[in-house]
Structure formats: structure tokens, C-alpha cells
């Protein structure tokens, strides 16, 4: 939906290319037009980072077939659980198989992969934005098993497949080791405490070692470590400041500037504790389709208007993911520039622990 013309052109081309693979069932083409459209949407959302081949391709096709049959059964238009229409279901499954057959699918798969790879870039920023909002908004965040890293699964039964826990744990341990190296003397559960207690650097950008880590996470965002990083730090922040997260007032913040519609900003406040949350949305408009991470100068003069109550004189905020420091200039209009809030990382959680110190 963020690049509708490109999507429309692709879908129309795929429909034309696959028309010969449809089957006439009771005088109508199978699969139906709506189901074929849903198939392309589902493929884009489920498509892996590398083109599936061999057994991986067969598994991918089987997952699509299982999902579409469930959708069709529950829609009760072309078939149903109670009255299955076997000729239609057979035609549907055959269509899904045929569009990925090696002798017919090379051009389709190449075009699909190029488009899906660009969509995935913006999907990752959307996912991370939702993750931060889920953790920082009022309420108790809920996590489905295996979603601490990227998890491309459909509704049940697809989401009941075994999770590769050893791989996830290995990724977590590697990331924990890298973060611990940035905070000497920190290991395991006290990592985030050290992260907070050592204070933040009064620099325009993140401290150099952390900036390098953030760049690695962004460059290799498809790996999933970036989601682990965000999840771990944000949840530890909830533990560190329980009153702020569980009882803090919710304050929606107004945005201004050229990309004011592309930012979600809110504040939480509990006494002297304040948190400002800044995340992007509709990032195609900011960075271009398949473009770079939505950080820094891409935001131009977009800004967030802040209330005086959350920016008292002498207050100082620390950013959770980059460990940057920011002190508002209360002699001017109180605002936070988005290009500064998201200078090194596309998510910003700025916390003031009290009137004098930041995280």
C-alpha cells in the first residue's frame, strides 16, 4: 500500500502470466480472482531473504497451500469445512504448485524476489516501530513464542511449527557478548543496569563503539539481531522504571514539518520520570521504496512539540538504544528535532529518570 502503483503493475503482470495455469471449475476460473490476489499478498509477506529452492521451495509451497485452503474453508464462498468442494481445492493447490515450477517460474520468481526484498526493508521498520510502541504504551506487552527475532509465520497451524531455539539462543549470546564488551564489567542480567548506571555520552551522535554496533545491526537487519537488541533493552527499561511504564500518564505528542505524518510520538510521565518515544511510519515516503534506514537528515525539519511539564529547566534525557544525551533548550520553543531524535537509529526512547539525570 505504500507503493501502490508498483504493486498494481506487478500483480497485473503476474495475473497475466499465470492465467494459463488456472482451471475451469463449474464455469469459473480457479482459484478465484480474490484468492489469487490474496496469494500474491501472502507470498510477499512470507517470502524469505533468499530464494527458496529444492526442499525449501516445496515446504514453502505446502505452507501456502495449507493456509489458502483454511482461508477458503472459513470464507465459505468456494468451499467450506462442512461442504468441501474438492475440484476447486485441487485446482487451487495445483495453481500454487505450478507458479513455482522451475520451467515456468524463473521470471516470476526473480521479479517477486526483487519486489519482496524491498517490501521487507520497510516491513522491518514497521515491525520494530510496533514493537517499541507495544512495550512503551500503557498496558502489558504480550509476546508470541519465537518472535524475539524475525518470525515469518502465518496463522495456525503454520505458527505451531518447531522454533529453532538453539539458533535464537546463540544469536542472543553473541549479541549479549558484544553489548557487554561496550560496558566493561557487565555480564548477563546486570548488562542493562550498567548500560543505565554508567550514564550517557554528551555527544551529538552515539558514542563511537555503540555507533559501530548500531551500524552493524542496521546493515544486517535481516538477520534478526536488531529485533533482539530492541526487545532486550526495552524490556529491561520496563524493569528499571516500573512505575513509569505501568502507571505513567500517556501524552500524545504533536509533530510538525515535512514528514509530520510519518512519525508516531508519545510521552509517558510519572512524577519526575519522563519517557519520550519516537518511531517512524510509512517509511517509503521518507527514504524511498527500498531506500536506506529512516534516520538522520532524511527527516529534514520534522519536529516533535513537547509540553513544558516534561522538559523542566536543567533536565537531561538519555536515549535507550544509542546512549546519546539530550538537554532541551527551555529558552526557545520546546521541540525535539526528529533528525536528532533518530540520528543513529530509527527508533528513539528518551528517558529522564528525575530532574537531574537521564538513563
LODREN-923932 format. One record per residue (C-alpha): y, x, z; residue in one letter; chain. Coordinates in nm, 2 decimals, always signed. Each point is the difference from the previous one (the first is absolute). Example, Ala and Ser with C-alpha at 12.3 -4.5 7.8 and 13.67 -1.06 7.14 Angstrom:
// residues 2
-0.45;+1.23;+0.78;A;A
+0.34;+0.14;-0.07;S;A
This chain:
// residues 359
+0.00;+0.00;+0.00;X;A
+0.23;+0.30;+0.05;X;A
-0.04;+0.10;-0.37;X;A
-0.07;-0.34;-0.16;X;A
+0.06;+0.08;-0.36;X;A
-0.24;+0.30;+0.00;X;A
-0.26;-0.21;+0.18;X;A
+0.03;-0.29;-0.24;X;A
-0.03;+0.23;-0.30;X;A
-0.31;+0.16;+0.15;X;A
-0.17;-0.32;+0.08;X;A
+0.06;-0.15;-0.34;X;A
-0.14;+0.31;-0.17;X;A
-0.31;-0.01;+0.22;X;A
-0.05;-0.37;-0.06;X;A
+0.01;+0.06;-0.38;X;A
-0.24;+0.30;+0.02;X;A
-0.25;-0.19;+0.21;X;A
+0.01;-0.34;-0.17;X;A
-0.32;+0.08;-0.20;X;A
-0.18;+0.06;+0.33;X;A
+0.05;-0.36;+0.13;X;A
-0.28;-0.25;-0.03;X;A
+0.03;-0.37;-0.10;X;A
-0.13;-0.21;+0.28;X;A
+0.02;-0.38;-0.05;X;A
+0.27;+0.04;-0.26;X;A
+0.23;+0.23;+0.21;X;A
+0.03;+0.38;+0.02;X;A
-0.16;+0.16;+0.30;X;A
+0.15;+0.15;+0.21;X;A
+0.29;-0.24;+0.02;X;A
+0.35;+0.12;-0.08;X;A
+0.10;-0.01;+0.37;X;A
-0.31;+0.19;+0.11;X;A
+0.05;+0.27;-0.26;X;A
+0.36;+0.04;+0.13;X;A
-0.13;+0.02;+0.36;X;A
-0.26;+0.26;-0.12;X;A
+0.27;+0.23;-0.13;X;A
+0.21;-0.04;+0.32;X;A
-0.30;+0.08;+0.21;X;A
-0.09;+0.31;-0.21;X;A
+0.35;+0.14;+0.05;X;A
-0.02;-0.05;+0.38;X;A
-0.35;+0.14;+0.03;X;A
+0.02;+0.28;-0.25;X;A
-0.09;+0.35;+0.15;X;A
+0.21;+0.31;-0.04;X;A
-0.26;+0.15;-0.25;X;A
-0.15;-0.20;-0.29;X;A
-0.34;-0.12;+0.13;X;A
-0.30;+0.12;-0.21;X;A
-0.38;-0.04;+0.02;X;A
-0.12;-0.15;+0.32;X;A
+0.35;-0.03;+0.13;X;A
+0.10;-0.21;-0.30;X;A
-0.31;-0.22;+0.05;X;A
+0.09;-0.05;+0.37;X;A
+0.36;-0.09;-0.09;X;A
-0.12;-0.26;-0.26;X;A
-0.24;-0.15;+0.25;X;A
+0.28;-0.04;+0.26;X;A
+0.22;-0.17;-0.25;X;A
-0.28;-0.24;-0.11;X;A
-0.08;-0.09;+0.36;X;A
+0.37;-0.06;+0.08;X;A
+0.07;-0.21;-0.31;X;A
-0.31;-0.22;+0.06;X;A
+0.11;-0.07;+0.35;X;A
+0.35;-0.09;-0.12;X;A
-0.14;-0.23;-0.27;X;A
-0.24;-0.17;+0.25;X;A
+0.28;-0.07;+0.24;X;A
+0.25;-0.11;-0.27;X;A
-0.26;-0.27;-0.11;X;A
+0.15;-0.01;-0.35;X;A
-0.26;+0.17;-0.22;X;A
-0.29;+0.02;+0.25;X;A
-0.05;-0.05;+0.38;X;A
-0.23;+0.09;+0.28;X;A
-0.16;-0.35;+0.00;X;A
-0.02;-0.05;-0.38;X;A
-0.02;+0.35;-0.15;X;A
+0.06;+0.01;-0.38;X;A
-0.23;+0.28;-0.09;X;A
+0.10;+0.04;-0.37;X;A
+0.36;+0.05;+0.10;X;A
-0.09;+0.24;+0.28;X;A
-0.22;+0.20;-0.23;X;A
+0.27;+0.02;-0.26;X;A
+0.25;+0.11;+0.27;X;A
-0.22;+0.28;+0.12;X;A
-0.08;+0.12;-0.35;X;A
+0.37;+0.01;-0.09;X;A
+0.08;+0.22;+0.30;X;A
-0.28;+0.23;-0.10;X;A
+0.09;+0.01;-0.36;X;A
+0.37;+0.10;+0.04;X;A
-0.12;+0.32;+0.17;X;A
-0.28;+0.09;-0.25;X;A
+0.06;+0.36;-0.12;X;A
-0.01;-0.08;-0.37;X;A
+0.26;-0.27;+0.04;X;A
+0.22;+0.09;+0.29;X;A
+0.15;+0.35;-0.06;X;A
+0.34;-0.12;-0.11;X;A
+0.01;-0.28;+0.26;X;A
-0.10;+0.23;+0.29;X;A
+0.25;+0.27;-0.10;X;A
+0.28;-0.26;-0.02;X;A
-0.11;-0.16;+0.32;X;A
-0.02;+0.33;+0.19;X;A
+0.35;+0.11;-0.11;X;A
+0.15;-0.34;+0.11;X;A
-0.20;-0.03;+0.32;X;A
+0.09;+0.35;+0.11;X;A
+0.37;-0.09;-0.02;X;A
-0.05;-0.33;+0.19;X;A
-0.19;+0.19;+0.27;X;A
+0.30;+0.22;+0.07;X;A
+0.21;-0.30;+0.09;X;A
-0.29;-0.17;+0.17;X;A
-0.03;+0.29;+0.24;X;A
+0.37;-0.02;+0.10;X;A
-0.04;-0.38;+0.04;X;A
-0.31;+0.06;+0.22;X;A
+0.18;+0.25;+0.22;X;A
+0.30;-0.22;+0.04;X;A
-0.21;-0.29;+0.11;X;A
-0.19;+0.23;+0.24;X;A
+0.32;+0.11;+0.17;X;A
+0.13;-0.36;+0.02;X;A
-0.33;-0.12;+0.14;X;A
+0.01;+0.26;+0.28;X;A
+0.38;-0.02;+0.07;X;A
+0.06;-0.37;-0.02;X;A
-0.06;-0.24;+0.29;X;A
-0.36;-0.08;+0.07;X;A
-0.32;+0.19;+0.02;X;A
-0.11;+0.19;-0.31;X;A
-0.35;-0.07;-0.13;X;A
-0.20;+0.26;-0.20;X;A
-0.31;-0.07;-0.20;X;A
-0.27;+0.26;+0.03;X;A
+0.04;+0.29;-0.24;X;A
+0.36;-0.07;-0.09;X;A
+0.15;+0.30;+0.17;X;A
-0.03;+0.16;-0.35;X;A
+0.02;-0.17;-0.34;X;A
-0.26;-0.27;-0.03;X;A
-0.04;-0.17;-0.33;X;A
-0.23;-0.29;+0.09;X;A
+0.00;-0.37;-0.09;X;A
-0.08;-0.29;+0.22;X;A
-0.34;-0.04;+0.15;X;A
-0.27;+0.10;-0.07;X;A
+0.17;+0.30;-0.18;X;A
+0.18;+0.10;+0.32;X;A
-0.33;+0.02;+0.19;X;A
-0.12;+0.31;-0.18;X;A
-0.06;+0.31;+0.21;X;A
+0.30;+0.21;+0.10;X;A
-0.01;+0.37;-0.04;X;A
+0.08;+0.07;+0.36;X;A
-0.08;+0.38;-0.02;X;A
+0.24;+0.05;-0.29;X;A
+0.27;-0.20;+0.18;X;A
-0.05;+0.20;+0.32;X;A
+0.00;+0.33;-0.19;X;A
+0.33;-0.10;-0.16;X;A
+0.15;-0.09;+0.34;X;A
-0.11;+0.32;+0.16;X;A
+0.15;+0.21;-0.28;X;A
+0.33;-0.19;+0.03;X;A
+0.00;+0.03;+0.38;X;A
-0.05;+0.37;-0.03;X;A
+0.29;+0.03;-0.24;X;A
+0.23;-0.20;+0.23;X;A
-0.12;+0.19;+0.31;X;A
+0.10;+0.32;-0.17;X;A
+0.36;-0.13;-0.03;X;A
+0.00;-0.06;+0.38;X;A
-0.15;+0.30;+0.17;X;A
-0.20;-0.09;+0.31;X;A
-0.08;-0.35;-0.12;X;A
-0.35;-0.13;-0.06;X;A
-0.16;-0.33;-0.03;X;A
+0.16;-0.28;+0.19;X;A
+0.30;+0.19;+0.12;X;A
+0.11;+0.08;-0.35;X;A
+0.25;-0.28;-0.03;X;A
+0.13;+0.06;+0.35;X;A
+0.08;+0.35;-0.10;X;A
+0.14;-0.13;-0.32;X;A
+0.25;-0.21;+0.20;X;A
+0.06;+0.22;+0.31;X;A
+0.09;+0.31;-0.20;X;A
+0.30;-0.19;-0.14;X;A
+0.12;-0.01;-0.36;X;A
+0.18;+0.24;-0.22;X;A
+0.37;-0.06;-0.06;X;A
-0.03;+0.06;-0.37;X;A
+0.09;-0.20;-0.31;X;A
-0.35;+0.03;-0.12;X;A
-0.33;+0.01;+0.19;X;A
-0.09;+0.34;+0.17;X;A
-0.14;+0.22;-0.27;X;A
-0.37;+0.00;+0.11;X;A
+0.00;-0.38;+0.04;X;A
+0.18;-0.04;-0.33;X;A
-0.28;+0.20;-0.17;X;A
-0.26;-0.23;+0.16;X;A
+0.19;-0.31;-0.12;X;A
+0.02;+0.14;-0.35;X;A
-0.38;+0.06;+0.00;X;A
-0.06;-0.35;+0.12;X;A
+0.22;-0.14;-0.27;X;A
-0.14;+0.22;-0.28;X;A
-0.36;-0.10;+0.10;X;A
+0.08;-0.36;+0.10;X;A
-0.31;-0.13;-0.18;X;A
-0.23;+0.19;+0.25;X;A
+0.08;-0.23;+0.29;X;A
+0.12;+0.26;+0.25;X;A
+0.35;-0.14;-0.02;X;A
-0.12;-0.33;+0.13;X;A
-0.18;+0.16;+0.28;X;A
+0.32;+0.19;+0.09;X;A
+0.21;-0.31;+0.00;X;A
-0.26;-0.20;+0.19;X;A
-0.06;+0.26;+0.27;X;A
+0.36;+0.08;+0.08;X;A
+0.12;-0.36;-0.01;X;A
-0.28;-0.12;+0.24;X;A
+0.07;+0.29;+0.23;X;A
+0.36;-0.10;+0.00;X;A
-0.11;-0.35;+0.12;X;A
-0.19;+0.17;+0.29;X;A
+0.30;+0.22;+0.08;X;A
+0.25;-0.28;+0.01;X;A
-0.20;-0.32;+0.09;X;A
+0.30;-0.21;+0.12;X;A
+0.20;+0.07;-0.32;X;A
-0.29;-0.11;-0.22;X;A
-0.14;-0.29;+0.20;X;A
+0.32;-0.15;+0.16;X;A
+0.28;+0.14;-0.21;X;A
+0.24;-0.24;-0.17;X;A
-0.03;-0.03;-0.37;X;A
+0.32;+0.06;-0.20;X;A
+0.00;-0.04;-0.38;X;A
+0.25;+0.24;-0.16;X;A
+0.22;-0.05;-0.30;X;A
-0.01;+0.23;-0.30;X;A
+0.28;+0.09;-0.25;X;A
+0.02;+0.20;-0.32;X;A
-0.17;+0.01;-0.34;X;A
-0.36;-0.03;+0.14;X;A
+0.07;-0.23;+0.30;X;A
-0.27;-0.23;-0.12;X;A
-0.26;+0.28;+0.00;X;A
+0.02;+0.08;+0.37;X;A
-0.15;-0.18;+0.30;X;A
+0.19;+0.11;+0.32;X;A
-0.04;-0.13;+0.35;X;A
+0.07;+0.11;+0.36;X;A
-0.18;-0.04;+0.33;X;A
+0.18;+0.03;+0.32;X;A
-0.11;+0.01;+0.37;X;A
+0.27;+0.10;+0.23;X;A
+0.12;+0.35;-0.09;X;A
-0.30;+0.05;-0.23;X;A
+0.07;-0.07;-0.37;X;A
-0.21;+0.03;-0.32;X;A
+0.13;-0.03;-0.36;X;A
-0.26;-0.06;-0.26;X;A
+0.07;+0.07;-0.37;X;A
-0.26;-0.05;-0.28;X;A
+0.02;-0.05;-0.38;X;A
-0.10;-0.30;-0.21;X;A
-0.01;-0.05;-0.38;X;A
+0.01;+0.37;-0.05;X;A
-0.03;-0.02;-0.38;X;A
+0.37;-0.10;+0.00;X;A
+0.09;+0.31;+0.20;X;A
-0.22;+0.27;-0.15;X;A
-0.12;-0.14;-0.33;X;A
-0.35;-0.11;-0.09;X;A
-0.24;+0.28;+0.10;X;A
+0.30;+0.20;+0.13;X;A
+0.04;+0.23;+0.30;X;A
-0.01;-0.10;+0.36;X;A
+0.30;-0.22;+0.10;X;A
+0.18;+0.26;+0.21;X;A
+0.33;+0.17;+0.03;X;A
+0.27;-0.03;-0.26;X;A
-0.18;-0.26;-0.20;X;A
+0.15;-0.25;+0.24;X;A
+0.35;+0.09;-0.10;X;A
+0.25;-0.18;+0.23;X;A
-0.24;-0.26;+0.14;X;A
+0.06;-0.03;+0.38;X;A
-0.10;-0.20;+0.30;X;A
+0.26;-0.16;+0.22;X;A
-0.07;+0.05;+0.37;X;A
+0.12;-0.19;+0.31;X;A
+0.22;+0.18;+0.25;X;A
-0.25;-0.10;+0.27;X;A
-0.27;+0.23;-0.14;X;A
+0.24;+0.30;-0.08;X;A
+0.17;+0.08;+0.33;X;A
+0.23;+0.30;+0.01;X;A
-0.20;+0.32;+0.05;X;A
-0.33;-0.15;-0.10;X;A
-0.25;+0.20;-0.20;X;A
-0.29;-0.12;-0.20;X;A
-0.32;+0.19;-0.10;X;A
-0.20;-0.09;-0.31;X;A
-0.37;-0.05;+0.07;X;A
-0.16;+0.15;-0.32;X;A
+0.25;+0.28;-0.09;X;A
+0.13;+0.09;+0.35;X;A
+0.36;-0.01;-0.13;X;A
+0.29;-0.08;+0.22;X;A
+0.29;-0.23;-0.06;X;A
+0.30;-0.08;+0.22;X;A
+0.21;-0.30;-0.13;X;A
+0.38;+0.05;-0.05;X;A
+0.14;-0.28;+0.21;X;A
+0.35;+0.09;-0.11;X;A
-0.08;-0.15;-0.34;X;A
-0.17;-0.31;-0.12;X;A
-0.35;+0.02;+0.15;X;A
-0.25;+0.04;-0.28;X;A
-0.30;+0.20;-0.09;X;A
-0.03;+0.13;-0.35;X;A
-0.34;-0.07;-0.15;X;A
-0.01;+0.33;-0.19;X;A
+0.04;+0.17;+0.34;X;A
-0.24;-0.24;+0.18;X;A
-0.27;+0.07;-0.26;X;A
+0.11;+0.36;-0.09;X;A
-0.35;+0.16;+0.02;X;A
-0.24;-0.29;+0.03;X;A
+0.00;-0.35;-0.14;X;A
-0.03;-0.16;+0.35;X;A
+0.24;+0.03;+0.29;X;A
-0.06;-0.09;+0.36;X;A
+0.30;+0.12;+0.20;X;A
-0.03;-0.02;+0.38;X;A
+0.25;+0.04;+0.28;X;A
-0.18;+0.03;+0.34;X;A
+0.31;-0.04;+0.20;X;A
+0.38;+0.05;-0.02;X;A
-0.04;+0.38;-0.01;X;A
-0.32;+0.10;-0.17;X;A
-0.21;-0.08;-0.30;X;A
-0.38;+0.02;-0.06;X;A
